[in-house]
Each structure stands twice: as C-alpha cells, then as structure tokens.
Amino acid sequence: MTDTRDQADAAGLNTRLPTAEEIDSAAHAATAIAVALDIDGVLRVSGQDGQDVHIAPAVGELIIELLGHVASGNMVTLVPVGTMLTTQEAADMLNVSRPHLTKLLKEGEIAFEPVGKHRRVPLSALMAYRDKRYAARSAGLNELARLGQEFDRG
C-alpha cells in the first residue's frame, strides 16, 4: 500500500499545494539561508567533497524567494524565460480558461506561434499581456477613485 505522503512527495509542488510540513520546512529554510548570506551577499554551502560552494547573491535571493512562495502555501512552477507554453499552461498562468486564452490569441492580444495544429505562447508575450492588463486595470481603478473623490466634493 502506498502512503499518501509518498504520493504527495512524488507529485511535486508544480502540480499541488504544499503540505503543512513542506510550508514549515520552506519557512525555516528561507530564514536559515537569509541568515547564512555573508555580508557580501554570497551564500556558502558545503559541497559533496566538503569544500565550500559559493552561490552568487542573485541565485541566493532567488532561492529565498522560491522558498518564500512555498512557505506562503503557494504552488510553484519554475519557467525559464525563453519557454514556449501550451495554451493550457498559458491559461493557467493567467488564471483564465483555455477557451478564453484561445480567444485572446485569435484576437491578436497575445502573440503565439503555430506548431502544426497547436499554438505555443512565448512566456515573454504572455508576461507582456499580463503587465499590459495590470496597467490598464490600475489606470481604471485610479480613474474610478478620482471620480469618486470628485463626486464626494460636489
């Protein structure tokens, strides 16, 4: 009989939320790594042969950020910048349905590349759309707040 913990461990945090034990572990690890960073920002850990391995500051900060997301109970997927996403992966990243994402692709809102009968979405195009959508939403909320203040004064 397979233990549920073994099944959860095998699934990985890119397909499921972290367990309470993983959240706690990530929080402690993030704190330990932050404390372990030297004054110059370089993280030093022991390698297999006992020699110090120096981890660059940017990589150390990335590790801490990743652990912070897990410690917050978030599912985490690492996606290299040049990655081409399936429509389902892109929809999941935008938190929209795949049919809605397909509509955005057809309307030219997000660039894509056809691959046979399928579409692949460059991560950079998806992030550009997300940033544009966020900016438009922020501008709309700011305008709404301005109009509300004018209404209160009038």
BAKETOR-620841 format. One record per residue (C-alpha): residue number from 1; residue in three letters; x, y, z. Coordinates in nm, 2 decimals, always signed. Layout:
BEGIN
{num->NUM	residu->ALA	xx->X	yy->Y	zz->Z}
...
% end
This chain:
BEGIN
{num->1	residu->MET	xx->+0.00	yy->+0.00	zz->+0.00}
{num->2	residu->THR	xx->+0.13	yy->+0.34	zz->-0.09}
{num->3	residu->ASP	xx->+0.15	yy->+0.61	zz->+0.17}
{num->4	residu->THR	xx->-0.03	yy->+0.94	zz->+0.08}
{num->5	residu->ARG	xx->+0.28	yy->+1.14	zz->+0.19}
{num->6	residu->ASP	xx->+0.49	yy->+0.94	zz->-0.07}
{num->7	residu->GLN	xx->+0.23	yy->+1.02	zz->-0.34}
{num->8	residu->ALA	xx->+0.24	yy->+1.39	zz->-0.24}
{num->9	residu->ASP	xx->+0.62	yy->+1.40	zz->-0.25}
{num->10	residu->ALA	xx->+0.62	yy->+1.23	zz->-0.59}
{num->11	residu->ALA	xx->+0.37	yy->+1.48	zz->-0.74}
{num->12	residu->GLY	xx->+0.60	yy->+1.78	zz->-0.68}
{num->13	residu->LEU	xx->+0.49	yy->+2.14	zz->-0.59}
{num->14	residu->ASN	xx->+0.43	yy->+2.24	zz->-0.95}
{num->15	residu->THR	xx->+0.11	yy->+2.02	zz->-0.95}
{num->16	residu->ARG	xx->-0.02	yy->+2.06	zz->-0.60}
{num->17	residu->LEU	xx->-0.02	yy->+2.28	zz->-0.30}
{num->18	residu->PRO	xx->+0.25	yy->+2.22	zz->-0.03}
{num->19	residu->THR	xx->+0.17	yy->+2.03	zz->+0.28}
{num->20	residu->ALA	xx->+0.19	yy->+2.18	zz->+0.62}
{num->21	residu->GLU	xx->+0.52	yy->+2.01	zz->+0.68}
{num->22	residu->GLU	xx->+0.66	yy->+2.15	zz->+0.35}
{num->23	residu->ILE	xx->+0.53	yy->+2.50	zz->+0.43}
{num->24	residu->ASP	xx->+0.71	yy->+2.49	zz->+0.77}
{num->25	residu->SER	xx->+1.02	yy->+2.34	zz->+0.61}
{num->26	residu->ALA	xx->+1.03	yy->+2.61	zz->+0.35}
{num->27	residu->ALA	xx->+0.99	yy->+2.89	zz->+0.60}
{num->28	residu->HIS	xx->+1.27	yy->+2.76	zz->+0.82}
{num->29	residu->ALA	xx->+1.50	yy->+2.70	zz->+0.51}
{num->30	residu->ALA	xx->+1.43	yy->+3.06	zz->+0.38}
{num->31	residu->THR	xx->+1.52	yy->+3.20	zz->+0.72}
{num->32	residu->ALA	xx->+1.83	yy->+2.99	zz->+0.75}
{num->33	residu->ILE	xx->+1.95	yy->+3.08	zz->+0.40}
{num->34	residu->ALA	xx->+1.89	yy->+3.45	zz->+0.46}
{num->35	residu->VAL	xx->+2.09	yy->+3.44	zz->+0.78}
{num->36	residu->ALA	xx->+2.37	yy->+3.23	zz->+0.61}
{num->37	residu->LEU	xx->+2.42	yy->+3.50	zz->+0.34}
{num->38	residu->ASP	xx->+2.75	yy->+3.66	zz->+0.41}
{num->39	residu->ILE	xx->+2.79	yy->+4.04	zz->+0.44}
{num->40	residu->ASP	xx->+2.89	yy->+4.04	zz->+0.07}
{num->41	residu->GLY	xx->+2.57	yy->+3.86	zz->-0.01}
{num->42	residu->VAL	xx->+2.73	yy->+3.53	zz->-0.12}
{num->43	residu->LEU	xx->+2.58	yy->+3.22	zz->+0.02}
{num->44	residu->ARG	xx->+2.83	yy->+2.95	zz->+0.11}
{num->45	residu->VAL	xx->+2.73	yy->+2.59	zz->+0.15}
{num->46	residu->SER	xx->+2.93	yy->+2.27	zz->+0.17}
{num->47	residu->GLY	xx->+2.97	yy->+2.06	zz->-0.14}
{num->48	residu->GLN	xx->+3.00	yy->+1.68	zz->-0.17}
{num->49	residu->ASP	xx->+3.37	yy->+1.69	zz->-0.11}
{num->50	residu->GLY	xx->+3.34	yy->+1.92	zz->+0.19}
{num->51	residu->GLN	xx->+3.47	yy->+2.22	zz->+0.00}
{num->52	residu->ASP	xx->+3.27	yy->+2.55	zz->+0.02}
{num->53	residu->VAL	xx->+3.04	yy->+2.61	zz->-0.28}
{num->54	residu->HIS	xx->+2.98	yy->+2.98	zz->-0.33}
{num->55	residu->ILE	xx->+2.63	yy->+3.07	zz->-0.46}
{num->56	residu->ALA	xx->+2.60	yy->+3.41	zz->-0.62}
{num->57	residu->PRO	xx->+2.38	yy->+3.67	zz->-0.45}
{num->58	residu->ALA	xx->+2.12	yy->+3.68	zz->-0.72}
{num->59	residu->VAL	xx->+2.08	yy->+3.30	zz->-0.71}
{num->60	residu->GLY	xx->+2.06	yy->+3.31	zz->-0.33}
{num->61	residu->GLU	xx->+1.79	yy->+3.57	zz->-0.34}
{num->62	residu->LEU	xx->+1.60	yy->+3.36	zz->-0.60}
{num->63	residu->ILE	xx->+1.62	yy->+3.05	zz->-0.37}
{num->64	residu->ILE	xx->+1.49	yy->+3.26	zz->-0.08}
{num->65	residu->GLU	xx->+1.20	yy->+3.40	zz->-0.30}
{num->66	residu->LEU	xx->+1.11	yy->+3.05	zz->-0.41}
{num->67	residu->LEU	xx->+1.11	yy->+2.92	zz->-0.05}
{num->68	residu->GLY	xx->+0.90	yy->+3.22	zz->+0.05}
{num->69	residu->HIS	xx->+0.63	yy->+3.13	zz->-0.20}
{num->70	residu->VAL	xx->+0.62	yy->+2.77	zz->-0.07}
{num->71	residu->ALA	xx->+0.62	yy->+2.90	zz->+0.29}
{num->72	residu->SER	xx->+0.31	yy->+3.10	zz->+0.19}
{num->73	residu->GLY	xx->+0.14	yy->+2.78	zz->+0.08}
{num->74	residu->ASN	xx->+0.16	yy->+2.85	zz->-0.29}
{num->75	residu->MET	xx->+0.20	yy->+2.60	zz->-0.57}
{num->76	residu->VAL	xx->+0.52	yy->+2.69	zz->-0.75}
{num->77	residu->THR	xx->+0.64	yy->+2.63	zz->-1.11}
{num->78	residu->LEU	xx->+0.97	yy->+2.75	zz->-1.24}
{num->79	residu->VAL	xx->+0.95	yy->+2.85	zz->-1.60}
{num->80	residu->PRO	xx->+1.27	yy->+2.96	zz->-1.79}
{num->81	residu->VAL	xx->+1.22	yy->+3.29	zz->-1.97}
{num->82	residu->GLY	xx->+1.25	yy->+3.16	zz->-2.32}
{num->83	residu->THR	xx->+0.99	yy->+2.89	zz->-2.27}
{num->84	residu->MET	xx->+0.71	yy->+2.82	zz->-2.51}
{num->85	residu->LEU	xx->+0.39	yy->+2.74	zz->-2.33}
{num->86	residu->THR	xx->+0.09	yy->+2.53	zz->-2.44}
{num->87	residu->THR	xx->-0.24	yy->+2.71	zz->-2.44}
{num->88	residu->GLN	xx->-0.34	yy->+2.53	zz->-2.12}
{num->89	residu->GLU	xx->-0.02	yy->+2.63	zz->-1.94}
{num->90	residu->ALA	xx->-0.06	yy->+2.99	zz->-2.06}
{num->91	residu->ALA	xx->-0.43	yy->+2.99	zz->-1.95}
{num->92	residu->ASP	xx->-0.33	yy->+2.85	zz->-1.61}
{num->93	residu->MET	xx->-0.06	yy->+3.13	zz->-1.56}
{num->94	residu->LEU	xx->-0.32	yy->+3.40	zz->-1.64}
{num->95	residu->ASN	xx->-0.58	yy->+3.22	zz->-1.43}
{num->96	residu->VAL	xx->-0.83	yy->+3.21	zz->-1.72}
{num->97	residu->SER	xx->-1.00	yy->+2.93	zz->-1.91}
{num->98	residu->ARG	xx->-0.82	yy->+2.78	zz->-2.21}
{num->99	residu->PRO	xx->-1.11	yy->+2.89	zz->-2.44}
{num->100	residu->HIS	xx->-1.07	yy->+3.25	zz->-2.32}
{num->101	residu->LEU	xx->-0.70	yy->+3.24	zz->-2.38}
{num->102	residu->THR	xx->-0.76	yy->+3.09	zz->-2.73}
{num->103	residu->LYS	xx->-1.00	yy->+3.39	zz->-2.80}
{num->104	residu->LEU	xx->-0.72	yy->+3.63	zz->-2.69}
{num->105	residu->LEU	xx->-0.48	yy->+3.46	zz->-2.93}
{num->106	residu->LYS	xx->-0.72	yy->+3.48	zz->-3.22}
{num->107	residu->GLU	xx->-0.79	yy->+3.85	zz->-3.15}
{num->108	residu->GLY	xx->-0.41	yy->+3.92	zz->-3.15}
{num->109	residu->GLU	xx->-0.40	yy->+4.02	zz->-2.79}
{num->110	residu->ILE	xx->-0.12	yy->+3.78	zz->-2.72}
{num->111	residu->ALA	xx->+0.14	yy->+3.67	zz->-2.97}
{num->112	residu->PHE	xx->+0.18	yy->+3.29	zz->-3.04}
{num->113	residu->GLU	xx->+0.35	yy->+3.06	zz->-3.28}
{num->114	residu->PRO	xx->+0.16	yy->+2.78	zz->-3.46}
{num->115	residu->VAL	xx->+0.31	yy->+2.44	zz->-3.42}
{num->116	residu->GLY	xx->+0.11	yy->+2.20	zz->-3.65}
{num->117	residu->LYS	xx->-0.25	yy->+2.23	zz->-3.54}
{num->118	residu->HIS	xx->-0.14	yy->+2.36	zz->-3.20}
{num->119	residu->ARG	xx->-0.04	yy->+2.70	zz->-3.07}
{num->120	residu->ARG	xx->+0.26	yy->+2.78	zz->-2.85}
{num->121	residu->VAL	xx->+0.28	yy->+3.10	zz->-2.65}
{num->122	residu->PRO	xx->+0.61	yy->+3.26	zz->-2.57}
{num->123	residu->LEU	xx->+0.64	yy->+3.33	zz->-2.20}
{num->124	residu->SER	xx->+0.76	yy->+3.68	zz->-2.28}
{num->125	residu->ALA	xx->+0.44	yy->+3.75	zz->-2.48}
{num->126	residu->LEU	xx->+0.23	yy->+3.62	zz->-2.20}
{num->127	residu->MET	xx->+0.40	yy->+3.83	zz->-1.94}
{num->128	residu->ALA	xx->+0.38	yy->+4.14	zz->-2.17}
{num->129	residu->TYR	xx->+0.00	yy->+4.08	zz->-2.20}
{num->130	residu->ARG	xx->-0.03	yy->+4.03	zz->-1.82}
{num->131	residu->ASP	xx->+0.16	yy->+4.35	zz->-1.75}
{num->132	residu->LYS	xx->-0.05	yy->+4.55	zz->-2.00}
{num->133	residu->ARG	xx->-0.37	yy->+4.41	zz->-1.85}
{num->134	residu->TYR	xx->-0.25	yy->+4.50	zz->-1.50}
{num->135	residu->ALA	xx->-0.16	yy->+4.86	zz->-1.61}
{num->136	residu->ALA	xx->-0.50	yy->+4.91	zz->-1.77}
{num->137	residu->ARG	xx->-0.67	yy->+4.77	zz->-1.46}
{num->138	residu->SER	xx->-0.47	yy->+5.00	zz->-1.23}
{num->139	residu->ALA	xx->-0.54	yy->+5.30	zz->-1.45}
{num->140	residu->GLY	xx->-0.91	yy->+5.22	zz->-1.45}
{num->141	residu->LEU	xx->-0.92	yy->+5.19	zz->-1.07}
{num->142	residu->ASN	xx->-0.73	yy->+5.52	zz->-1.03}
{num->143	residu->GLU	xx->-0.98	yy->+5.69	zz->-1.26}
{num->144	residu->LEU	xx->-1.27	yy->+5.54	zz->-1.06}
{num->145	residu->ALA	xx->-1.11	yy->+5.67	zz->-0.73}
{num->146	residu->ARG	xx->-1.06	yy->+6.01	zz->-0.88}
{num->147	residu->LEU	xx->-1.43	yy->+6.02	zz->-1.00}
{num->148	residu->GLY	xx->-1.54	yy->+5.91	zz->-0.65}
{num->149	residu->GLN	xx->-1.34	yy->+6.19	zz->-0.49}
{num->150	residu->GLU	xx->-1.49	yy->+6.45	zz->-0.73}
{num->151	residu->PHE	xx->-1.84	yy->+6.32	zz->-0.66}
{num->152	residu->ASP	xx->-1.78	yy->+6.34	zz->-0.28}
{num->153	residu->ARG	xx->-1.67	yy->+6.71	zz->-0.32}
{num->154	residu->GLY	xx->-1.96	yy->+6.81	zz->-0.55}
% end
